[in-house]
Amino acid sequence: MGTCSGDTDLLDVSSALFYHIDRKRAGIKAGQPSTMRGMDIGILTALRMEGWPLLRRKGWTMRRSSSGRCIYERVEGGIRIRWIVTGMGAARAMEGLEEILEDLSPRALLSVGFAGGLHSELGVGHVVAADRVTRFHEMVGTLSPPCMTHLPPRPETWGGRSQRVHLGGGVVSVDAPASKVQLAEILPEEFMPAVVDMETYYLCEALCAREVPLAAIRSISDTLFDPVEERIREWMDESLRLSGRLILRDLMRRPGGIYQIARMARNALSASRALGTVLWPILEAYLSS
């Protein structure tokens, strides 16, 4: 099937192997846009690795959007589930949102993916189902008024009582990687336990205007005192895309960075597996509610 535009970010490269192994096992087929109406669950991830555990269940079809993004689709109990891989950053997330909404009016969308932890209790692989989201304005150091998100139904069935799954708390969206310690210091207590990403606030604002509930499900890939954002910021080009050229130049200057990359990949895999343990139960909770 080749690659899709959302796969060009280098953090997703490690998911390609899992995808090609799982594609045949899961029976993924090249699909056409569905003509069914009434599909009511949408999923948005920045990277394919954030959702690849979903592909272990057979029955998905895959097609490319007009911009080349991967769109996966399946039907469960007459209800359509559609997942789009948008690419990293707010602009790509908003483009992906428009594409996933082209021919459906969902009752809920899920923003799913990796995030940095902003609380000392959040370890790698912990999952936060947030009930509010804000945006950090780096130039002035302030936060936007919160946008309220939606908790998926029946949390007791998808791990909501687990010590590794946190119900409530908040997401802080940033335009570029920012200091997690600084963000944690300025956040109101009601946002805790909080995480940081680059997309959820913009999705929440857009969907609030459309009166479509948004659920924010984030898995920790780097903890509060793990300053990976400093390195990632150096690796991003002007379009906020991870650049192989910049990474290579940095590694030539500081060869020890290869160990940090290996640790980031390992943490991303742990975060992906953690999402895999909650995503299907969350979808089943929607389907049965």
C-alpha positions in Angstrom: 0.0 0.0 0.0 3.0 2.3 0.4 3.2 5.2 2.8 0.8 8.0 3.6 1.6 11.6 4.2 1.2 11.3 8.0 4.1 8.8 8.0 6.8 11.1 7.0 7.5 12.3 10.6 10.5 10.3 11.8 9.0 9.4 15.2 6.7 7.1 13.2 9.4 5.2 11.3 9.6 2.5 14.0 5.9 1.8 13.6 6.3 0.9 9.9 7.7 -2.6 10.7 4.9 -3.4 13.0 2.4 -2.1 10.5 3.6 -4.3 7.6 3.8 -7.3 9.9 0.3 -6.7 11.3 -1.3 -5.7 8.0 -1.4 -9.3 6.6 -2.3 -10.8 10.0 -5.2 -8.3 10.4 -6.5 -8.7 6.8 -6.3 -5.0 6.0 -7.5 -4.4 2.5 -7.3 -1.4 0.2 -10.6 0.3 0.5 -12.8 2.8 -1.2 -14.6 5.7 0.6 -17.6 4.2 2.4 -21.1 5.1 1.3 -22.7 4.2 4.6 -24.3 7.0 6.6 -24.6 7.4 10.4 -21.0 6.4 11.3 -20.5 7.9 14.7 -16.9 7.3 15.9 -13.8 9.0 14.6 -10.2 8.7 15.7 -7.3 11.1 15.0 -3.7 10.3 15.7 -0.6 12.2 14.6 1.4 9.1 14.0 0.5 5.6 12.9 2.4 4.1 15.8 -0.1 5.7 18.2 -2.9 3.6 16.8 -1.2 0.5 15.3 -2.5 -1.9 18.1 -5.9 -1.3 16.6 -4.8 -3.0 13.4 -4.3 -6.4 15.2 -8.1 -6.9 14.9 -9.2 -8.1 11.4 -11.6 -6.2 9.3 -10.0 -2.9 8.5 -9.9 -1.3 5.0 -7.4 1.4 4.2 -7.5 4.2 1.7 -5.7 7.5 1.1 -7.4 10.9 1.5 -7.1 13.5 -1.2 -3.9 14.8 0.6 -2.4 11.3 0.9 -3.2 10.7 4.6 -4.0 7.1 5.7 -7.6 6.5 6.6 -8.6 3.2 8.1 -12.2 2.1 8.4 -14.3 -0.7 9.7 -17.9 -1.4 10.7 -18.9 -2.8 14.1 -22.6 -3.6 14.7 -23.6 -1.4 11.8 -21.6 1.6 13.2 -18.6 2.9 11.3 -15.3 3.5 13.0 -12.9 5.8 11.0 -9.3 6.5 12.0 -7.1 9.0 10.2 -3.3 9.6 10.6 -2.9 13.3 10.4 0.8 14.0 10.9 2.3 16.1 13.8 1.2 19.6 14.8 -2.0 21.6 14.9 -2.1 22.5 11.2 -1.9 18.9 10.1 -4.4 17.9 12.8 -6.9 20.5 11.6 -6.5 19.4 8.0 -7.0 15.8 9.0 -10.2 16.8 11.0 -11.7 18.3 7.9 -10.9 15.1 5.9 -12.4 12.8 8.5 -15.6 14.9 8.7 -16.1 15.1 4.9 -19.1 12.7 4.7 -20.1 11.9 8.3 -21.6 13.5 11.4 -20.0 11.6 14.3 -21.4 11.6 17.9 -17.8 11.6 19.2 -14.2 11.9 18.0 -11.2 10.6 19.9 -7.9 12.5 19.9 -5.4 9.7 20.6 -1.7 9.8 20.9 1.6 10.3 22.9 2.2 13.1 25.3 4.7 14.4 27.8 3.8 14.1 31.4 3.4 17.2 33.5 3.0 15.5 36.9 5.5 13.5 38.8 3.0 10.6 39.2 2.8 10.0 35.5 5.2 7.4 34.2 5.9 6.1 30.7 2.9 4.1 29.6 0.4 5.8 31.9 -2.8 6.9 30.1 -4.7 10.1 30.8 -8.3 10.6 29.7 -8.6 14.3 30.0 -11.6 16.4 30.8 -10.2 19.8 29.8 -7.6 21.3 27.5 -5.8 24.6 27.2 -3.2 26.2 25.0 0.1 27.7 26.1 1.0 31.0 24.4 4.8 30.8 24.5 5.4 34.5 23.5 3.6 35.8 26.5 3.7 32.8 28.9 -0.1 32.6 29.4 -2.8 29.9 29.0 -6.0 30.1 27.0 -9.4 29.6 28.8 -10.0 25.9 29.1 -12.0 23.9 26.4 -13.9 21.1 28.0 -13.5 17.6 26.6 -15.6 14.5 27.0 -14.8 11.3 29.0 -15.7 8.1 27.1 -18.5 6.1 28.7 -18.2 3.2 31.2 -14.6 3.8 32.3 -14.7 0.8 34.6 -14.7 -1.4 31.5 -11.6 0.1 29.9 -9.3 0.5 32.8 -10.6 3.7 34.5 -9.9 2.2 37.9 -6.3 1.2 37.1 -3.5 3.0 38.7 -2.0 3.5 35.2 -5.2 5.0 33.7 -6.1 8.5 35.1 -9.6 9.9 34.7 -9.8 13.7 34.4 -6.9 16.1 34.4 -5.9 18.2 31.5 -4.0 18.6 28.2 -1.8 21.6 27.4 -1.3 22.1 23.7 1.8 24.0 22.5 2.8 25.3 19.1 6.4 23.9 19.5 8.1 21.7 22.1 8.2 23.6 25.4 9.7 23.0 28.8 7.5 20.5 30.7 8.7 21.8 34.1 7.8 25.4 33.2 4.3 24.3 32.0 3.7 22.3 35.2 4.6 25.3 37.3 1.9 27.6 35.7 -0.9 25.1 35.4 -3.9 25.4 37.8 -4.4 22.5 40.1 -7.6 21.4 38.5 -5.6 20.4 35.4 -3.6 17.8 37.2 -2.6 15.2 36.3 -1.7 17.0 33.1 0.0 16.2 29.8 1.4 18.3 26.9 0.8 17.8 23.2 0.6 19.9 20.1 -2.9 19.2 18.7 -5.8 18.6 21.2 -6.7 22.2 22.0 -7.2 23.1 18.4 -9.4 20.0 17.8 -11.4 20.8 20.9 -12.1 24.4 19.8 -13.2 23.3 16.3 -15.4 20.5 17.5 -17.0 22.6 20.2 -18.2 25.0 17.5 -19.7 22.0 15.7 -21.2 20.6 18.9 -19.3 17.3 18.5 -17.8 15.8 21.7 -14.1 15.2 21.8 -12.4 12.6 24.0 -8.7 13.2 24.6 -6.8 9.9 25.3 -3.0 10.4 25.8 -0.3 8.0 26.7 2.9 9.2 28.4 6.0 8.8 26.2 8.3 11.1 28.2 8.0 12.1 31.9 8.2 15.4 33.7 11.9 15.5 34.3 12.9 13.9 31.0 13.9 17.0 28.9 13.5 15.4 25.5 11.6 18.5 24.3 14.9 20.3 24.2 16.4 17.8 21.7 13.2 17.5 19.7 13.0 21.2 19.2 16.5 21.2 17.7 15.4 18.4 15.3 12.4 20.2 13.9 12.4 22.2 10.7 10.4 25.4 10.1 7.2 23.4 9.4 7.6 21.5 12.8 8.4 18.3 11.0 11.2 16.2 12.4 14.1 16.5 9.9 16.5 13.6 9.3 19.2 16.2 8.2 19.0 18.1 11.5 19.0 14.9 13.5 22.1 13.6 11.6 23.9 17.0 12.1 23.1 16.9 15.8 24.4 13.3 16.1 27.6 14.2 14.4 28.2 16.9 17.0 27.0 14.9 19.9 27.2 11.1 19.1 25.8 10.2 22.5 22.4 11.3 21.3 22.0 7.9 19.7 21.2 6.5 23.1 18.6 9.2 23.7 17.0 8.3 20.3 16.9 4.6 21.3 15.3 5.5 24.7 12.7 7.6 23.0 11.9 4.8 20.6 11.6 2.3 23.5 9.3 4.7 25.4 7.2 5.3 22.3 6.7 1.6 22.0 5.6 1.3 25.6 3.2 4.3 25.2 1.8 2.6 22.1 1.2 -0.6 23.9 -0.5 1.2 26.7 -2.9 2.9 24.2 -3.6 -0.6 22.8 -4.9 -1.8 26.1 -7.5 0.9 26.4 -8.6 1.8 22.8 -10.6 -1.3 22.0 -12.4 -1.3 25.4 -13.2 2.4 24.9 -14.6 1.7 21.4 -16.7 -1.1 22.7 -18.0 1.2 25.5 -19.2 3.6 22.8 -20.7 0.9 20.7 -22.7 -0.5 23.6 -23.9 2.8 25.0 
